[in-house]
Amino acid sequence: GQEVVVKGWVRTKRSQKSFSFIEVNDGSTQKGIQIVANSEIETYAEVDKLVTGSAVAVRGTVVESPGKGQKFEVNASAVELVGDCSGSEYPLQKKRHTLEFLRGIAHLRPRTNTLASVSRVRSALAQATHDFFKEQGFLYLQSPIVTASDCEGAGEMFRVTTLPTEVAKIPKTKDGEIDFSKDFFGKPAFLTVSGQLSGETYACALGDVYTFGPTFRAENSQTSRHLAEFWMIEPEMAFADLEAVIDNAERFVKHVVKHAMDTCPEDLAFFNSFYDKTLLKRLQALVDKPFARVSYTEAIALLQEEIAKDKSKWQFPDVEFGTDLSTEHERWLAETKFQAATFVYDYPRDIKAFYMRDNADGRTVAATDLLVPGVGELIGGSQREERLGVLEDKLVEFGLSPEDYWWYLDLRRYGSTPHGGYGLGFERLVCYVTGIENIRDAIAFPR
């Protein structure tokens, strides 16, 4: 009996002789609301103009619906066409479109059920992230996007420069190299691949902190698992070892997934119906079951034993200590062997980043990856190397200049403490929670 004003976009319209049914969606939920417009209302001429995609404002009364499919509907007393969409070129008609097609119209794809649901789940996961770390007493740190540091030591970074685009005008040194002293920052600068190093700086002063922001990687990969611009969640904890890192990561993942399940049930039911029939079962199992934990050395032994049964089933059958696990190895461990989200820890030092703490065996570092069923790696983390001399030697060993990391080394000179953290690719989390396979559909505007 309450009078309301509904503003949104027309999904469908079915007209009878004396009335019309209009489904209007405002983006807040998966399902729209049914509007019943009687031909006797003064603005019924507006109803005739409505088509799929039209923006509309409807005043009416909420009543119980006698029809199937909805509990309530709105009896319209006035209908206003706010934005016309009658052009024959409108590409989003009432039919299923492929996600590949929708990527070509990124400005319109949020109007579809799939991308709208992805957006709502993504928003819920982001909110749950901030809520979790606030409850855990973490400080939210905004780390810089422009940096001179290559956190991963991989060299796959986008350069930021104001030097001339014409080759002949680029300033050169006496040796014929580009003279970056003439650039905006006076030295080479890049888009960041991680907020971790900034996080360590503040963790060594304020305790537990986290960053949550855009990161960039100039990796020329066109797979469904890679983006050039993506968001990272990166907590950093003071006075923490690898076990503390793993414990926090498990609590975090369980928290955000449960929050999505509690706040986006319609959206997840949609994904369960149309994209992954096992999604809800898989998410519930992740929330309910303790995560498995296995050392890298033991994981390699388990894989070797399994692969030996039939090498032809594996794309990468050659596995030994020092092998960088592929997705098929990660998924077998999580989906088949342990049938649960699984932490693999103590990786070979030669395949991990310079800042990870060397273990006493001289072969491994205190690092961990979280592998989840259906995706593979979701989190990478480690205890950081807090010993000054060891870190100085590793920088040289990894081909990095200690002079470039003088401030990072200072953290070890002045009041050093064991500390650690992890990084979670936010779009991979969105893919995992929604069942969406291509990471380009887990972010608003894929780059």
C-alpha positions in Angstrom: 0.0 0.0 0.0 3.0 2.3 0.2 3.5 4.9 -2.6 7.0 4.7 -4.2 9.0 6.2 -7.1 11.0 3.6 -9.0 13.8 4.9 -11.3 15.8 2.5 -13.5 16.0 1.0 -16.9 13.5 -1.1 -18.8 14.4 -4.8 -19.2 11.2 -6.0 -20.9 7.7 -4.7 -21.8 4.6 -6.7 -22.6 1.6 -4.8 -23.7 -2.0 -6.1 -23.5 -5.2 -4.2 -24.7 -5.8 -2.3 -21.5 -2.5 -2.5 -19.6 1.2 -3.2 -19.9 3.8 -5.2 -17.8 7.2 -3.5 -17.5 10.2 -5.0 -15.8 12.4 -2.2 -14.4 15.8 -2.7 -12.9 17.8 -0.1 -11.0 21.0 -2.0 -10.7 20.7 -2.8 -7.0 19.6 -6.5 -7.5 19.8 -9.2 -10.0 16.0 -9.2 -10.5 14.0 -6.2 -11.5 10.5 -5.2 -10.3 7.3 -5.6 -12.2 5.4 -2.5 -13.0 1.7 -2.8 -14.0 0.6 0.3 -16.0 -3.2 0.6 -16.7 -4.1 2.2 -20.0 -6.4 4.7 -18.1 -3.5 6.6 -16.4 -2.8 10.0 -17.9 0.8 9.2 -18.9 0.1 5.9 -20.7 1.3 7.4 -23.9 4.8 7.3 -22.4 4.5 3.6 -21.9 4.1 3.1 -25.6 7.5 4.7 -26.2 9.3 2.3 -23.8 11.7 -0.2 -25.2 14.5 -2.3 -23.7 17.2 0.0 -22.3 14.9 3.0 -21.8 15.5 5.0 -18.6 12.2 5.5 -16.8 10.7 6.9 -13.6 7.5 5.4 -12.3 5.3 6.5 -9.5 2.9 4.0 -8.0 1.7 1.8 -5.2 3.3 -1.4 -3.9 0.9 -4.3 -3.9 1.0 -8.1 -3.6 1.4 -9.7 -7.0 -1.2 -12.3 -8.1 1.2 -13.5 -10.8 4.1 -16.0 -10.6 7.7 -15.0 -10.3 7.4 -12.1 -7.9 5.9 -11.4 -4.5 5.2 -7.7 -5.0 4.6 -5.4 -7.9 3.9 -1.7 -8.5 0.6 -0.4 -9.8 1.7 2.7 -11.7 -0.1 6.0 -11.4 2.4 7.9 -13.5 5.1 6.9 -16.0 7.9 9.2 -17.3 10.3 8.3 -20.1 13.6 9.8 -18.8 15.9 8.6 -21.5 14.9 7.2 -24.9 16.5 4.1 -26.3 14.4 3.5 -29.4 17.3 3.5 -31.8 17.5 0.3 -33.8 21.3 0.1 -33.2 21.1 -0.5 -29.5 23.2 -3.7 -29.2 21.8 -5.1 -25.9 18.5 -6.7 -26.9 16.6 -9.3 -24.9 18.9 -12.3 -25.5 22.1 -13.8 -24.2 25.3 -12.2 -25.5 28.7 -13.8 -25.3 31.2 -12.3 -22.9 33.6 -11.9 -25.8 31.1 -9.7 -27.6 30.4 -7.7 -24.5 34.1 -6.9 -24.0 33.8 -5.0 -27.3 31.1 -2.7 -25.8 32.6 -2.2 -22.3 30.6 1.0 -21.9 27.3 -0.9 -22.1 28.1 -4.3 -20.6 27.4 -3.2 -17.0 23.7 -3.3 -18.1 23.8 -7.0 -18.6 22.9 -9.5 -15.8 26.4 -11.0 -15.8 28.5 -7.9 -15.5 26.0 -6.2 -13.1 26.2 -9.3 -10.8 30.0 -9.3 -11.1 30.1 -5.6 -10.1 27.9 -6.2 -7.0 30.0 -9.2 -5.8 33.2 -7.2 -6.5 31.8 -4.3 -4.4 30.9 -6.7 -1.6 34.3 -8.3 -1.6 36.0 -4.9 -1.5 33.8 -3.7 1.5 34.5 -7.0 3.3 38.2 -6.5 2.8 38.2 -3.1 4.5 35.9 -4.5 7.3 38.2 -7.5 8.0 41.4 -5.5 8.3 39.7 -2.8 10.4 38.4 -5.5 12.8 41.9 -7.0 12.9 43.4 -3.6 13.9 45.2 -2.9 10.6 46.0 0.6 9.3 44.9 1.3 5.7 47.9 2.6 3.7 47.7 4.3 0.3 50.9 3.3 -1.4 52.3 5.2 -4.4 51.5 4.2 -8.0 54.7 5.8 -9.5 57.9 4.2 -8.2 61.5 3.6 -8.9 61.5 0.1 -7.3 60.9 -3.2 -9.0 59.4 -5.2 -6.2 59.5 -8.5 -7.9 62.8 -8.0 -9.6 61.2 -9.2 -12.9 61.7 -6.0 -14.9 58.2 -6.2 -16.4 57.2 -2.6 -15.6 55.6 0.3 -17.5 57.9 3.3 -17.7 56.6 6.8 -16.7 58.4 9.6 -18.5 58.0 13.1 -19.9 60.9 12.8 -22.2 60.3 13.8 -25.9 58.5 11.2 -28.1 60.7 12.1 -31.0 63.8 9.9 -30.9 66.2 12.7 -32.1 65.2 14.9 -29.2 65.7 12.4 -26.4 68.6 13.6 -24.2 71.6 11.3 -24.1 74.6 10.9 -21.8 78.2 11.0 -23.0 78.0 7.2 -23.3 75.0 7.4 -25.6 72.5 6.2 -23.0 69.2 8.0 -22.3 69.8 10.8 -19.8 67.1 10.3 -17.3 68.4 13.2 -15.2 66.5 15.3 -17.7 63.3 13.4 -17.0 60.5 14.6 -14.7 61.8 12.7 -11.6 65.4 12.9 -12.5 65.8 9.2 -12.8 63.9 6.2 -14.3 60.3 5.9 -13.0 57.7 3.2 -13.4 54.1 2.2 -12.6 54.2 0.0 -9.5 53.9 -3.8 -9.6 53.2 -3.9 -5.8 52.6 -1.8 -2.7 54.5 -4.3 -0.6 57.7 -2.3 -0.1 55.8 0.8 1.0 53.8 -1.5 3.3 56.9 -2.8 4.9 58.0 0.8 5.6 54.9 1.6 7.6 54.6 -1.8 9.2 58.1 -1.2 10.7 56.7 1.9 12.4 53.0 1.4 13.0 52.5 -2.4 13.2 50.0 -4.1 11.0 49.0 -2.3 7.8 47.4 -3.1 4.4 47.3 -1.6 0.9 44.5 -2.1 -1.6 45.0 -0.4 -4.9 45.9 -0.6 -8.6 49.1 -2.3 -9.7 50.6 -2.7 -13.2 52.6 -5.3 -15.0 54.0 -5.0 -18.6 53.7 -8.8 -19.2 52.7 -9.3 -22.8 50.3 -12.2 -22.0 46.9 -12.6 -23.7 45.7 -15.4 -21.5 42.4 -15.4 -19.6 44.4 -15.2 -16.3 46.4 -12.0 -16.8 45.8 -8.2 -16.9 48.2 -5.3 -17.4 46.3 -3.3 -14.8 44.9 -5.0 -11.7 44.1 -4.5 -8.0 46.1 -6.0 -5.2 45.3 -6.5 -1.5 48.6 -6.5 0.4 48.7 -6.7 4.2 52.0 -6.4 6.0 52.5 -7.5 9.6 55.2 -6.6 12.1 56.6 -9.1 14.6 55.2 -11.9 12.4 56.6 -15.1 11.0 55.3 -17.3 8.1 52.8 -19.1 10.3 51.2 -15.8 11.3 51.0 -14.8 7.6 49.3 -18.1 6.7 46.9 -17.8 9.6 45.8 -14.3 8.7 45.4 -15.2 5.0 43.1 -18.1 5.8 40.9 -15.9 8.1 40.8 -13.2 5.5 39.7 -15.4 2.6 37.0 -17.2 4.7 35.7 -13.8 5.9 35.3 -12.1 2.5 33.8 -15.2 0.8 31.3 -15.6 3.6 30.4 -11.9 3.4 29.7 -12.3 -0.4 27.6 -15.3 0.2 25.6 -13.5 2.9 25.1 -10.2 1.0 24.9 -11.4 -2.7 22.8 -14.6 -2.6 20.8 -13.7 -5.8 24.0 -12.9 -7.8 25.8 -16.1 -6.6 22.7 -18.2 -7.4 22.8 -16.7 -10.9 26.4 -17.7 -11.4 25.7 -21.1 -10.0 22.9 -21.6 -12.6 24.7 -20.2 -15.7 28.4 -20.4 -15.1 29.5 -23.0 -12.6 27.0 -25.6 -11.2 29.3 -26.4 -8.3 30.0 -22.8 -7.3 27.8 -22.5 -4.1 29.0 -26.0 -2.9 32.6 -25.0 -3.5 32.3 -21.7 -1.7 30.5 -23.3 1.3 33.2 -25.9 1.5 35.9 -23.2 1.5 34.2 -21.4 4.4 33.6 -24.6 6.4 36.7 -26.6 6.0 40.2 -25.8 7.4 42.8 -25.1 4.7 45.3 -27.8 4.1 49.0 -27.1 4.5 51.9 -28.9 2.8 55.6 -28.1 2.3 56.8 -27.6 -1.3 59.2 -30.5 -1.0 56.3 -32.8 0.1 54.1 -31.4 -2.7 56.7 -32.2 -5.3 56.9 -35.8 -4.0 53.1 -36.2 -4.1 53.1 -34.9 -7.7 55.9 -37.1 -8.8 54.0 -40.1 -7.4 50.8 -39.2 -9.2 52.4 -38.3 -12.5 54.3 -41.6 -12.6 50.9 -43.4 -12.9 50.3 -41.9 -16.3 52.5 -39.1 -17.7 50.3 -38.7 -20.8 47.6 -37.0 -18.7 49.9 -34.1 -17.8 50.9 -31.1 -19.9 54.0 -30.6 -17.7 55.0 -34.1 -16.4 58.6 -33.2 -15.5 58.5 -32.1 -11.9 61.4 -31.9 -9.5 62.7 -29.7 -6.7 63.1 -26.2 -8.2 60.1 -26.6 -10.6 57.8 -23.6 -10.6 54.4 -25.2 -10.2 52.1 -24.8 -13.2 48.3 -24.3 -12.9 47.6 -28.0 -13.5 49.9 -29.0 -10.6 48.3 -26.4 -8.3 44.8 -27.5 -9.1 45.6 -31.2 -8.7 46.9 -30.5 -5.2 43.9 -28.4 -4.2 41.1 -30.2 -6.1 42.2 -33.8 -6.1 44.8 -34.5 -3.4 43.5 -32.3 -0.5 40.1 -31.4 -1.9 40.4 -28.1 0.0 42.1 -24.7 -0.3 45.8 -25.5 0.3 48.9 -23.6 1.5 52.1 -24.7 -0.1 55.1 -23.3 1.9 58.9 -23.3 2.0 59.6 -22.8 -1.7 63.1 -23.1 -3.3 64.9 -19.8 -2.9 65.9 -19.7 -6.6 62.3 -19.3 -7.9 61.2 -16.7 -5.4 61.8 -12.9 -4.9 64.8 -11.4 -3.3 63.0 -10.1 -0.2 61.8 -13.5 1.1 63.6 -14.8 4.2 66.1 -17.6 3.7 65.4 -20.8 5.7 68.2 -22.5 7.7 68.5 -25.3 5.1 70.0 -22.8 2.6 67.7 -24.2 -0.2 64.3 -22.7 0.6 62.7 -19.5 1.7 59.8 -18.9 4.1 57.3 -18.3 1.4 53.8 -19.6 0.8 51.2 -19.8 -2.0 47.5 -20.4 -1.4 46.0 -22.7 -4.0 42.2 -22.9 -4.3 40.0 -25.4 -6.2 38.9 -24.1 -9.6 41.5 -21.4 -9.9 45.0 -22.4 -8.6 47.1 -19.8 -7.0 45.1 -17.0 -5.2 47.7 -15.7 -2.7 51.4 -15.4 -2.6 53.2 -14.4 0.7 56.3 -14.7 2.8 58.2 -13.8 5.9 60.5 -11.0 4.8 64.3 -11.1 5.1 64.9 -8.9 8.1 68.7 -9.6 8.4 70.7 -6.7 6.9 73.7 -8.7 5.7 71.7 -11.5 4.2 69.5 -9.0 2.3 72.5 -7.0 1.0 73.9 -10.2 -0.4 70.6 -11.3 -2.0 70.2 -8.0 -3.8 73.5 -8.5 -5.5 72.8 -12.1 -6.2 69.5 -11.1 -7.9 71.2 -8.5 -10.0 69.6 -5.5 -8.2 71.5 -2.5 -7.0 71.8 -2.0 -3.2 72.0 1.8 -3.9 68.5 1.7 -5.4 67.2 0.0 -2.2 69.1 2.1 0.4 65.9 3.0 2.2 64.7 -0.6 2.2 68.0 -1.6 3.8 67.6 1.2 6.3 64.6 -0.6 7.7 67.0 -3.5 8.6 69.6 -1.1 10.1 67.3 0.7 12.4 65.1 -1.4 14.7 64.6 -4.4 12.4 62.0 -6.9 13.3 60.7 -10.2 11.8 57.7 -9.2 9.6 55.7 -10.7 6.8 52.8 -10.3 4.5 51.0 -11.5 1.4 49.5 -10.3 -1.8 46.1 -11.3 -3.2 45.1 -10.4 -6.8 41.6 -9.0 -6.4 40.4 -9.9 -9.8 41.4 -13.5 -9.3 39.3 -13.5 -6.1 36.4 -12.1 -8.0 36.8 -14.9 -10.6 36.9 -17.5 -7.8 33.8 -16.2 -6.0 31.7 -15.7 -9.2 32.9 -18.7 -11.3 33.8 -16.3 -14.1 36.6 -17.9 -16.1 38.1 -14.8 -17.9 39.8 -12.3 -15.7 38.8 -9.5 -18.2 35.2 -9.9 -17.0 36.2 -9.4 -13.3 37.1 -5.8 -13.7 35.1 -2.8 -15.0 37.5 -1.8 -17.8 40.1 -4.5 -18.6 43.6 -3.3 -19.6 
